[in-house]
Amino acid sequence: MNNNIRFELSFKNISQLENKLNFCKSNNIKNINIPCKGLIKKDLFNSTFKYITKNYNEFNVTYHYSLYHQYSENKEISYQDFLDFVKSSQTNKNYQILLVSGSKKKKNFDSVDVLAYLKKEKNLKLKLGIAYNPYLKKYYNIFSERERFERKISTGLINSIWFQYGTDIKVLQNELTYLKKIAKDQKLNLFGSLFIPSKQFIARFKFRPWKEVYISEKCLFTLEKFFDFTRDLVSFYKNNNITPVIESDFSSSDKLDSVYSFLENER
């Protein structure tokens, strides 16, 4: 079952990373994602890449590369840093990169700009993942997501789409239909963010909502409603060949069992 799931790791230092990687290893988890946010940026992000490369080549790793968090001095240096990272990651066939602009887009240096730069590179063969937020237009009055997607996909450098989390399946279905229509000639792997509902998650989100992440009031009002929605979302992912990416903490036997039991119940 876990061959059809990905797990995102969160950690504060290399020691915590090592513990979580060993936990994954002992539980036969192969597919992991390394985010680039919070404390995991710059030195820690780069150290993480080197540490995993040296010690844990058995994992299938997706590195989220945030152009905002990895930005250094100016866009020329930042682009070269990203290019160096891409070339380093290509030494291992089990690594892939999810390119994201970040929580705040840098002027003239977001994912659309960088993909355009990469398109001009000679002797560089690569495929990247891109993020897509289906909820921006309806819930945040941001109308640029489709236009940005079309510019990204036109580069021919994309092999995967990673859907932002949200709780409106009708909107997600509409955007998925649109994406497939635009990218009909390209083979794309689809991934979708997934959280296992909990009272702690609801409390945290109510206290500090995440930027441009839509969660309905009904899901935040009762845990039962949140579970009902999540069951529907898991079914939607399954029916549309979208690989779930578990973003909830799973780094104990009890928590991992709860993830698996929830997903098993939806099969």
C-alpha positions in Angstrom: 0.0 0.0 0.0 2.7 2.5 0.9 4.1 2.3 -2.6 1.1 4.4 -3.6 1.6 7.1 -1.0 4.2 9.7 -0.3 5.2 11.1 3.1 6.4 14.6 3.8 9.0 14.9 6.5 9.3 17.8 9.0 12.4 18.3 11.2 14.4 20.9 12.9 17.9 19.6 12.4 19.9 16.7 10.9 19.6 14.6 14.1 15.8 14.7 13.8 16.0 14.0 10.1 18.1 10.9 10.8 15.6 9.6 13.3 12.7 10.1 10.9 14.6 8.5 8.0 15.4 5.5 10.1 11.8 5.3 11.1 10.8 5.3 7.5 13.4 2.7 6.7 12.2 0.4 9.5 8.6 0.7 8.3 9.4 0.1 4.6 8.5 3.7 3.6 10.4 4.5 0.4 8.7 7.6 -1.0 9.5 10.8 0.9 9.2 14.5 0.3 11.6 17.1 1.8 9.9 20.5 2.0 11.6 23.9 1.8 9.9 26.0 4.3 10.1 27.1 8.0 13.5 26.0 9.3 14.2 23.8 6.3 15.8 26.3 4.0 19.3 27.5 3.0 21.9 25.7 5.0 19.6 23.1 6.5 18.0 22.3 3.2 21.4 22.0 1.5 22.8 19.9 4.3 19.7 17.7 4.1 20.3 17.0 0.4 24.0 16.1 1.1 23.1 14.0 4.1 20.5 11.9 2.3 22.7 11.6 -0.8 25.6 10.2 1.3 23.7 8.0 3.6 20.2 7.0 2.3 20.2 6.4 -1.4 17.4 3.8 -1.0 14.7 6.5 -0.8 12.7 7.9 -3.6 13.0 11.6 -2.7 11.1 14.6 -4.0 12.8 17.8 -2.9 10.7 20.9 -2.8 12.8 23.8 -4.0 11.4 27.2 -3.0 12.8 30.0 -5.0 11.7 32.4 -2.3 13.4 30.6 0.6 16.6 29.7 -1.4 17.1 33.2 -2.8 20.6 34.6 -2.3 21.7 38.2 -3.0 20.3 38.5 -6.5 18.5 36.5 -9.1 21.7 35.6 -11.1 23.3 34.0 -8.0 20.1 32.4 -7.0 19.5 30.9 -10.4 23.0 29.5 -10.5 22.4 28.0 -7.0 19.3 26.3 -8.4 21.1 25.1 -11.5 23.8 23.6 -9.3 21.2 21.8 -7.2 19.5 20.5 -10.3 22.8 19.1 -11.7 23.6 17.5 -8.3 20.2 15.9 -8.0 20.6 14.4 -11.5 23.3 12.0 -10.2 20.6 10.0 -8.5 17.7 8.6 -10.6 15.6 8.4 -7.4 15.5 12.1 -6.9 13.1 14.6 -8.4 12.4 18.3 -7.8 9.2 20.1 -7.1 9.8 23.7 -8.1 7.8 26.2 -6.2 7.8 30.0 -6.1 7.4 30.1 -2.4 5.2 31.9 0.1 6.0 35.3 -1.5 7.0 35.5 -5.2 10.3 37.2 -6.0 9.9 39.8 -8.7 11.2 38.3 -12.0 12.3 35.2 -10.2 9.4 32.9 -9.6 8.8 29.4 -11.0 7.5 30.8 -14.4 10.7 32.9 -14.8 13.0 30.1 -13.8 11.4 27.6 -16.2 11.8 30.0 -19.0 15.5 30.4 -18.1 15.9 26.6 -17.9 14.4 26.2 -21.3 17.3 28.1 -22.8 19.9 25.9 -21.1 21.9 23.6 -23.5 22.7 20.0 -22.6 20.4 20.0 -19.6 17.8 17.2 -19.7 15.4 17.4 -16.8 11.8 17.1 -15.8 10.3 19.0 -12.8 7.2 19.0 -10.8 5.1 22.2 -10.3 2.5 23.1 -7.7 -1.1 24.0 -8.5 -3.6 25.6 -6.2 -7.1 24.9 -7.5 -8.8 27.3 -5.0 -7.2 30.6 -5.8 -9.8 32.0 -8.2 -12.9 31.1 -6.3 -11.8 31.7 -2.7 -9.0 34.3 -3.0 -9.8 36.3 -6.2 -6.5 35.4 -7.7 -7.0 34.7 -11.4 -3.5 34.0 -12.6 -3.1 30.3 -11.7 -4.3 28.9 -15.0 -2.3 31.4 -17.1 0.8 30.6 -15.1 0.2 26.8 -15.6 -0.1 27.3 -19.3 3.2 29.1 -19.4 4.9 26.4 -17.3 3.6 23.5 -19.2 4.6 25.1 -22.6 8.2 24.7 -21.6 8.1 20.9 -22.0 10.0 20.6 -18.7 7.1 19.4 -16.5 6.4 15.8 -15.6 4.2 16.2 -12.4 1.6 18.4 -10.9 1.2 18.7 -7.1 -2.2 19.9 -5.9 -2.4 22.3 -3.0 -4.7 21.1 -0.1 -8.2 22.4 0.1 -11.7 21.2 0.9 -13.8 21.8 -2.2 -13.9 18.7 -4.4 -16.1 20.3 -7.1 -13.5 23.0 -7.6 -10.7 20.4 -7.6 -12.6 18.4 -10.3 -13.1 21.4 -12.5 -9.4 22.3 -12.3 -8.3 18.7 -13.0 -10.5 18.6 -16.1 -8.9 21.9 -17.3 -5.4 20.7 -16.6 -5.9 17.5 -18.5 -7.3 19.4 -21.4 -4.4 21.8 -21.6 -1.7 19.1 -21.1 -3.4 16.3 -23.1 -0.3 15.5 -25.1 2.0 15.3 -22.1 2.2 12.4 -19.6 2.0 13.9 -16.1 2.1 12.3 -12.7 -0.5 13.7 -10.3 0.0 14.2 -6.5 -2.4 15.6 -3.9 -1.8 16.9 -0.4 -3.6 15.0 2.3 -4.0 15.6 6.0 -5.5 13.1 8.5 -8.1 15.0 10.5 -7.4 15.7 14.1 -8.6 18.1 16.8 -5.0 19.4 17.0 -4.9 20.2 13.3 -8.3 22.1 13.5 -7.1 24.1 16.5 -3.8 25.1 14.8 -5.5 26.1 11.6 -8.1 28.1 13.4 -5.4 29.9 15.4 -3.2 30.6 12.3 -4.7 29.9 8.9 -2.3 29.1 6.2 -1.9 31.5 3.3 -4.1 30.7 0.3 -5.2 27.3 1.8 -9.0 26.9 1.8 -10.6 24.8 4.5 -14.4 25.1 4.8 -16.0 26.2 8.1 -17.9 22.9 8.3 -14.7 20.9 8.3 -13.3 23.2 11.0 -16.5 23.0 13.0 -16.6 19.3 13.7 -14.1 16.5 13.4 -16.8 14.2 12.0 -17.4 16.5 9.1 -13.7 16.7 8.5 -13.4 12.9 8.4 -16.4 12.7 6.0 -14.7 15.2 3.6 -11.3 13.4 3.9 -12.9 10.1 2.9 -14.4 11.7 -0.1 -11.0 13.3 -1.0 -9.2 10.0 -0.7 -11.8 8.4 -3.0 -11.4 11.2 -5.5 -7.6 10.8 -5.5 -7.9 7.1 -6.0 -10.4 7.4 -8.8 -8.3 10.0 -10.6 -4.9 8.3 -10.2 -3.7 11.1 -7.8 -1.0 9.9 -5.4 -1.7 11.1 -1.8 1.1 13.1 -0.1 0.7 12.7 3.7 1.5 16.0 5.4 0.3 15.0 8.8 2.9 13.8 11.3 3.4 10.0 11.0 6.7 9.5 12.9 5.5 7.1 15.5 4.0 3.6 15.2 0.6 4.8 16.5 0.4 7.8 14.1 1.5 5.7 11.1 -1.0 3.0 12.0 -3.7 5.7 12.0 -2.7 6.9 8.6 -2.8 3.4 7.2 -6.0 2.4 8.9 -7.7 5.5 7.6 -6.6 4.9 4.0 -7.4 1.2 4.2 -10.9 1.9 5.3 -11.4 4.0 2.2 -10.3 1.3 -0.2 
